[in-house]
Structures are given as C-alpha cells and as structure tokens.
C-alpha cells in the first residue's frame, strides 16, 4: 500500500485562496526542498509519520468535510502525493493542492484545484520557479504571489503579462504577515487596477501562528 509522511491532519477554516473562510480539512505532508524567508511552517520540514493512504483518507472522511486541502511543506516532493490526491477526490469533496511552484504539477487528477505559488525575489527562492508549470494551469487553478515589499509587487505585476496569467487562471496577491501592511498592498492593487484577488491569511488573525489551525 502507498504511504505518505504526514506532519498533521486537522480541521479548521481555510485561511486563504478562493475558498477562504470555509471549514476545511488540511492534510499537511512533511518535507520541502525550499527555504523561503517568510515560511511559517518550518515545523513540517522534518519528522512526521508514515501513514497508509487509506488511513489518511479514513481520517479525513471522519470529519465529514466538503473541502480538503493537501499542503506542506511541499506535498509534491513525495511521489505518493498524486495517489493521495486521487483517493481524496474519490470522497466526492473539493480537493485543493497547495504547491510551491518548484515541482512539476503535471499528471495530477484533473479534479484537483491546484494553488501554485510563484516565488518572488524577496522570498529568496525565485530561482526555484518551474515556469513550465504555467502552461499546465487552467481556469479552476490559482496562482499565488506572496508579496514582501514594493519590489516584489512590481515583479509580480510584470509576471501577469509576461506569463499571460490573467486569462489562464485566478491570481492571488498576499502580503507577508508582519512585513507588508495589507493596506499598502490594497492601495497598490487599486492604483494599478489589477485583475487580481487580494487575500490576507485569515488564520493568522484568528489564531496567530498556532500549529494545526
């Protein structure tokens, strides 16, 4: 049986993306090849425990969810992640994948909503962006830019046109909590009339950085 290494499985409100505020089960896989300067889940880099995919699905099902998010770390760093995603989709719930954009997003069950980061310069990991992923995105997917400062914002704005993202999928701009004020980012977006959805990390305002929330 296929196994995944799991840091935690928990039930909370979705703090980001198009389903923000909706009760969601989170499956956090262990391990990540990136080290973004603003990472708030470094506890998922190591450790965790191996679980059978069937046991993971059973635990998720026990919450009777409508939405499930597979996150990390970087979930796609584990070869069995794709099998897990398909098994979760078979529960007839909406399944989303949060991925760094540094791993190939191909060959994922088409029912999965892919929420893919494009790392900005201030993340320290812009060189890890796998731009070939962009051609695989579709209208149900989302691309997220985590913005640290004005330079990041200007860079992200340029990517919208250079990568032809606007007509490809939904675009999310998110300020780094504690580094860039949401008001500043909101005013930049309004001034430039950008066709993007601004988001803040709802869970940080509700529970700060509590693990499993």
VENDA-V334919 format. One record per pair of residues at least 24 apart in sequence whose C-alpha atoms are under 10 Angstrom apart, sorted by sequence separation. I is the first residue (numbers start at 1). J is the second residue. D is the distance in Angstrom with one decimal. If there is no record, write none. Layout:
# VENDA-V334919
((I;J;D) (I;J;D))
This chain:
# VENDA-V334919
((5;29;5.9) (6;30;5.4) (7;31;8.8) (74;98;7.8) (75;99;6.7) (76;100;8.9) (82;106;9.8) (85;109;7.0) (86;110;9.0) (88;112;9.3) (102;126;9.3) (113;137;9.7) (114;138;9.0) (122;146;9.3) (123;147;8.5) (171;195;7.7) (172;196;5.8) (173;197;6.2) (174;198;5.9) (175;199;7.7) (176;200;8.5) (177;201;7.6) (4;29;7.2) (5;30;5.7) (6;31;9.1) (66;91;9.3) (67;92;9.5) (68;93;7.0) (69;94;8.4) (70;95;7.5) (71;96;8.5) (72;97;9.4) (73;98;9.2) (74;99;5.9) (75;100;8.9) (76;101;9.7) (77;102;9.5) (82;107;7.8) (83;108;8.7) (84;109;9.9) (86;111;8.2) (100;125;9.9) (101;126;9.9) (102;127;9.0) (103;128;8.8) (105;130;9.4) (113;138;9.3) (115;140;9.3) (116;141;7.9) (117;142;8.5) (118;143;6.9) (119;144;8.5) (120;145;6.9) (122;147;8.0) (123;148;7.5) (143;168;9.6) (170;195;8.8) (171;196;5.0) (172;197;4.9) (173;198;4.8) (174;199;5.2) (175;200;6.7) (176;201;8.8) (4;30;8.4) (5;31;8.4) (65;91;9.2) (66;92;8.2) (67;93;5.7) (68;94;6.2) (69;95;5.8) (70;96;6.3) (71;97;6.1) (72;98;7.4) (73;99;8.4) (74;100;6.4) (76;102;9.2) (77;103;7.3) (82;108;5.9) (83;109;8.7) (85;111;9.0) (86;112;8.1) (102;128;5.3) (103;129;8.3) (104;130;7.3) (106;132;9.9) (113;139;9.4) (114;140;7.7) (115;141;5.9) (116;142;6.2) (117;143;5.6) (118;144;6.3) (119;145;6.6) (120;146;7.0) (121;147;9.2) (122;148;6.2) (142;168;9.1) (143;169;7.1) (144;170;8.7) (145;171;7.9) (146;172;8.4) (147;173;6.8) (148;174;8.8) (149;175;8.2) (170;196;7.2) (171;197;6.1) (172;198;5.8) (173;199;6.2) (174;200;5.8) (175;201;8.5) (44;71;10.0) (45;72;8.3) (46;73;9.1) (53;80;8.5) (57;84;7.9) (61;88;8.8) (64;91;9.6) (65;92;9.7) (66;93;5.1) (67;94;4.9) (68;95;4.8) (69;96;4.8) (70;97;4.9) (71;98;5.0) (72;99;7.8) (73;100;8.6) (74;101;9.2) (76;103;6.5) (77;104;9.6) (81;108;9.1) (82;109;7.3) (85;112;7.3) (101;128;7.8) (102;129;5.0) (103;130;6.7) (104;131;9.4) (105;132;9.2) (106;133;7.6) (113;140;6.0) (114;141;4.9) (115;142;4.7) (116;143;4.8) (117;144;4.6) (118;145;5.7) (119;146;7.1) (120;147;7.0) (121;148;8.9) (122;149;7.7) (138;165;9.9) (139;166;10.0) (141;168;8.5) (142;169;5.6) (143;170;6.4) (144;171;6.1) (145;172;6.1) (146;173;6.1) (147;174;5.8) (148;175;6.2) (149;176;8.4) (170;197;7.7) (171;198;8.5) (172;199;6.7) (173;200;8.6) (174;201;7.8) (177;204;8.0) (44;72;6.6) (45;73;6.0) (53;81;9.1) (56;84;8.2) (57;85;9.6) (60;88;8.3) (65;93;7.1) (66;94;6.3) (67;95;6.0) (68;96;6.4) (69;97;5.8) (70;98;6.3) (71;99;7.0) (72;100;9.2) (74;102;8.8) (75;103;9.3) (76;104;7.9) (100;128;8.9) (101;129;5.6) (102;130;5.0) (103;131;9.9) (104;132;8.0) (105;133;6.2) (110;138;9.9) (112;140;8.7) (113;141;5.3) (114;142;6.3) (115;143;5.7) (116;144;6.0) (117;145;5.9) (118;146;8.0) (119;147;9.0) (120;148;8.1) (121;149;9.8) (135;163;9.0) (137;165;9.0) (139;167;8.1) (140;168;9.1) (141;169;5.6) (142;170;4.7) (143;171;5.0) (144;172;4.6) (145;173;5.0) (146;174;4.9) (147;175;4.8) (148;176;5.4) (166;194;9.5) (167;195;9.9) (172;200;9.9) (177;205;9.6) (27;56;8.2) (43;72;9.8) (44;73;5.5) (45;74;8.8) (64;93;9.4) (65;94;9.0) (66;95;8.7) (67;96;7.9) (68;97;8.7) (69;98;7.2) (70;99;8.8) (71;100;9.6) (74;103;8.4) (76;105;7.9) (100;129;8.0) (101;130;6.0) (102;131;8.4) (103;132;9.9) (104;133;6.3) (105;134;9.2) (106;135;10.0) (107;136;9.8) (111;140;9.2) (112;141;8.5) (113;142;7.6) (114;143;8.2) (115;144;6.9) (116;145;8.8) (117;146;7.7) (120;149;9.8) (122;151;8.1) (123;152;8.8) (134;163;7.5) (135;164;9.5) (138;167;9.2) (139;168;5.8) (140;169;6.5) (141;170;6.5) (142;171;5.8) (143;172;6.0) (144;173;6.0) (145;174;6.2) (146;175;5.8) (147;176;5.9) (148;177;8.7) (166;195;7.2) (27;57;9.6) (42;72;9.3) (43;73;8.6) (44;74;9.1) (53;83;7.8) (54;84;8.4) (57;87;7.0) (58;88;9.5) (61;91;7.5) (82;112;9.9) (100;130;9.3) (101;131;7.9) (102;132;9.9) (103;133;8.2) (106;136;6.9) (110;140;9.7) (121;151;8.1) (122;152;6.5) (134;164;8.9) (135;165;9.5) (138;168;5.8) (139;169;4.5) (140;170;7.6) (141;171;8.9) (142;172;7.0) (143;173;8.7) (144;174;7.3) (145;175;8.5) (146;176;6.3) (147;177;9.5) (148;178;9.4) (149;179;7.7) (150;180;8.8) (166;196;8.2) (41;72;7.6) (42;73;7.6) (53;84;5.8) (56;87;9.4) (57;88;6.2) (60;91;9.3) (101;132;9.6) (102;133;8.7) (105;136;7.4) (106;137;9.3) (120;151;9.0) (121;152;6.3) (134;165;7.9) (137;168;6.7) (138;169;5.7) (139;170;7.0) (145;176;9.9) (146;177;9.7) (148;179;6.3) (149;180;6.1) (177;208;10.0) (27;59;9.8) (41;73;6.9) (52;84;9.3) (53;85;9.4) (56;88;8.9) (57;89;9.8) (61;93;9.7) (76;108;9.9) (101;133;7.3) (104;136;9.4) (105;137;8.6) (120;152;5.7) (121;153;9.8) (131;163;8.6) (136;168;9.5) (137;169;6.8) (138;170;9.0) (147;179;9.1) (148;180;5.9) (149;181;9.3) (153;185;8.0) (157;189;9.3) (27;60;8.1) (40;73;9.9) (54;87;7.9) (57;90;9.5) (58;91;9.8) (101;134;9.1) (119;152;9.3) (120;153;8.4) (135;168;8.7) (137;170;9.9) (147;180;7.5) (148;181;9.5) (25;59;9.7) (26;60;8.3) (39;73;9.4) (53;87;7.7) (54;88;9.4) (57;91;8.3) (120;154;9.9) (121;155;7.9) (134;168;8.6) (150;184;9.1) (154;188;9.5) (160;194;9.2) (25;60;6.6) (53;88;9.2) (120;155;7.2) (121;156;9.3) (134;169;9.6) (149;184;9.4) (150;185;8.4) (153;188;8.3) (157;192;9.1) (160;195;9.3) (7;43;8.3) (8;44;8.6) (24;60;9.9) (25;61;9.1) (120;156;7.0) (149;185;8.7) (153;189;9.0) (160;196;9.4) (7;44;5.9) (119;156;9.0) (148;185;9.7) (157;194;8.0) (6;44;8.6) (7;45;8.8) (25;63;7.4) (35;73;9.8) (118;156;8.5) (147;185;8.3) (150;188;8.8) (7;46;8.3) (24;63;9.1) (25;64;9.1) (34;73;8.5) (157;196;9.7) (6;46;9.9) (7;47;7.1) (8;48;7.5) (24;64;9.8) (25;65;6.5) (32;72;7.3) (33;73;8.3) (34;74;8.2) (5;46;9.6) (6;47;8.4) (7;48;4.2) (8;49;8.8) (24;65;6.5) (25;66;8.4) (26;67;8.8) (27;68;7.6) (28;69;8.3) (29;70;7.4) (30;71;9.0) (31;72;7.1) (32;73;4.7) (33;74;7.3) (118;159;9.2) (5;47;8.3) (6;48;5.0) (7;49;6.6) (23;65;7.6) (24;66;7.0) (25;67;6.4) (26;68;5.9) (27;69;6.2) (28;70;6.0) (29;71;6.2) (30;72;6.1) (31;73;5.1) (32;74;4.7) (70;112;9.9) (101;143;8.9) (5;48;5.8) (6;49;5.3) (7;50;9.0) (23;66;7.7) (24;67;4.9) (25;68;4.8) (26;69;4.9) (27;70;4.8) (28;71;4.8) (29;72;4.8) (30;73;5.6) (31;74;6.2) (32;75;7.7) (69;112;9.6) (100;143;9.9) (101;144;9.5) (4;48;9.5) (5;49;5.1) (6;50;6.1) (22;66;8.9) (23;67;7.0) (24;68;5.4) (25;69;6.2) (26;70;5.9) (27;71;6.1) (28;72;4.7) (29;73;6.1) (30;74;7.4) (31;75;7.6) (32;76;8.9) (33;77;7.6) (68;112;10.0) (69;113;9.2) (70;114;9.9) (71;115;9.7) (97;141;9.5) (98;142;9.5) (99;143;9.7) (100;144;9.2) (4;49;8.1) (5;50;4.2) (6;51;6.8) (22;67;7.8) (23;68;8.9) (24;69;6.9) (25;70;8.5) (26;71;7.0) (27;72;7.9) (28;73;7.1) (29;74;7.1) (30;75;7.3) (31;76;9.5) (32;77;6.7) (69;114;9.9) (96;141;8.9) (98;143;9.8) (99;144;9.7) (3;49;9.7) (4;50;5.5) (5;51;6.2) (6;52;9.9) (26;72;9.5) (28;74;8.8) (29;75;5.4) (31;77;7.1) (32;78;9.3) (69;115;9.8) (96;142;9.9) (98;144;9.6) (3;50;6.1) (4;51;5.6) (5;52;8.9) (9;56;8.3) (28;75;7.6) (29;76;8.9) (30;77;8.8) (31;78;8.1) (2;50;9.8) (3;51;5.3) (4;52;6.6) (5;53;9.7) (19;67;8.6) (27;75;9.4) (29;77;9.0) (30;78;8.5) (2;51;8.4) (3;52;4.3) (4;53;6.6) (10;59;9.4) (11;60;8.7) (29;78;8.2) (1;51;9.8) (2;52;5.9) (3;53;5.4) (6;56;8.8) (9;59;8.0) (10;60;8.4) (1;52;6.5) (2;53;5.8) (3;54;8.6) (9;60;7.6) (1;53;7.4) (2;54;8.3) (3;55;9.2) (4;56;8.6) (11;63;7.4) (29;81;8.5) (144;196;9.8) (1;54;8.2) (3;56;9.0) (10;63;9.1) (14;67;8.9) (123;176;9.9) (143;196;9.9) (144;197;9.4) (145;198;9.7) (146;199;9.8) (11;65;8.6) (13;67;9.9) (14;68;9.3) (115;169;10.0) (117;171;9.9) (144;198;9.7) (14;69;8.5) (115;170;9.4) (116;171;9.8) (117;172;9.2) (144;199;9.6) (11;67;10.0) (115;171;9.6) (116;172;9.8) (11;68;9.1) (115;172;9.4) (9;69;9.9) (9;70;9.4) (8;71;10.0) (8;72;9.4) (36;100;9.8) (7;72;8.2) (6;72;8.9) (7;73;9.0) (34;100;8.2) (6;73;10.0) (33;100;9.6) (32;100;9.0) (34;102;8.2) (6;75;9.6) (26;95;9.9) (33;102;8.6) (5;75;9.5) (24;94;9.6) (25;95;9.6) (26;96;9.6) (27;97;9.7) (28;98;9.7) (33;103;9.5) (4;75;9.3) (24;95;9.6) (26;97;10.0) (5;78;8.0) (4;78;7.0) (3;78;9.4) (4;79;8.5) (5;80;9.4) (3;79;9.4) (4;80;6.2) (5;81;9.6) (2;79;9.5) (3;80;6.6) (4;81;6.9) (19;96;9.8) (2;80;6.5) (3;81;8.8) (2;81;9.4) (4;83;9.5) (17;96;9.7) (3;83;9.3) (4;84;8.0) (2;83;7.8) (3;84;8.6) (17;98;9.6) (2;84;8.4) (36;119;8.4) (36;120;9.7) (38;122;9.0) (39;123;8.8) (37;122;7.7) (38;123;6.7) (36;122;8.6) (37;123;5.3) (38;124;9.2) (36;123;5.0) (37;124;6.2) (35;123;8.4) (36;124;5.8) (37;125;8.4) (34;123;9.9) (35;124;7.6) (36;125;6.0) (34;124;9.1) (35;125;7.1) (36;126;9.2) (34;125;6.9) (34;128;7.9) (33;128;9.5) (18;115;9.5) (17;115;7.7) (38;146;9.2) (38;148;8.5) (37;148;9.8) (18;141;9.7) (18;142;8.2) (17;142;7.7) (17;143;9.3) (17;144;8.3) (16;144;9.8) (39;176;9.6) (40;177;9.8) (38;176;7.1) (38;177;8.6) (38;178;9.8) (38;179;9.1) (18;170;8.7) (17;170;9.5) (18;171;9.8) (17;171;9.4) (18;172;8.7) (17;172;7.2) (16;172;9.1) (17;173;9.7) (17;174;9.7) (16;174;8.8) (41;209;9.0) (43;211;8.8) (40;209;7.4) (40;210;10.0) (41;211;8.3) (40;211;9.5) (18;197;8.7) (20;199;8.7) (17;197;8.9) (20;200;9.4) (17;198;9.4) (18;199;9.1) (20;201;8.8) (21;202;7.5) (16;198;9.8) (17;199;7.3) (20;202;7.6) (21;203;8.9) (16;199;6.5) (17;200;9.3) (20;203;9.5) (15;199;8.9) (16;200;6.8) (17;201;9.2) (28;212;9.2) (15;200;7.7) (16;201;5.6) (27;212;9.9) (15;201;5.2) (16;202;6.7) (26;212;8.6) (14;201;8.9) (15;202;4.4) (16;203;8.2) (26;213;9.2) (14;202;7.7) (15;203;4.9) (13;202;8.4) (14;203;7.5) (15;204;7.9) (13;203;7.3) (15;205;9.3) (12;203;8.7) (15;206;9.3) (13;206;9.7) (15;213;9.2) (14;213;9.3) (12;212;8.0) (13;213;7.8) (10;211;9.7) (11;212;8.0) (12;213;5.9) (10;212;5.9) (11;213;7.6) (8;211;9.1) (9;212;7.7) (10;213;7.4) (8;212;7.1) (7;212;9.6))
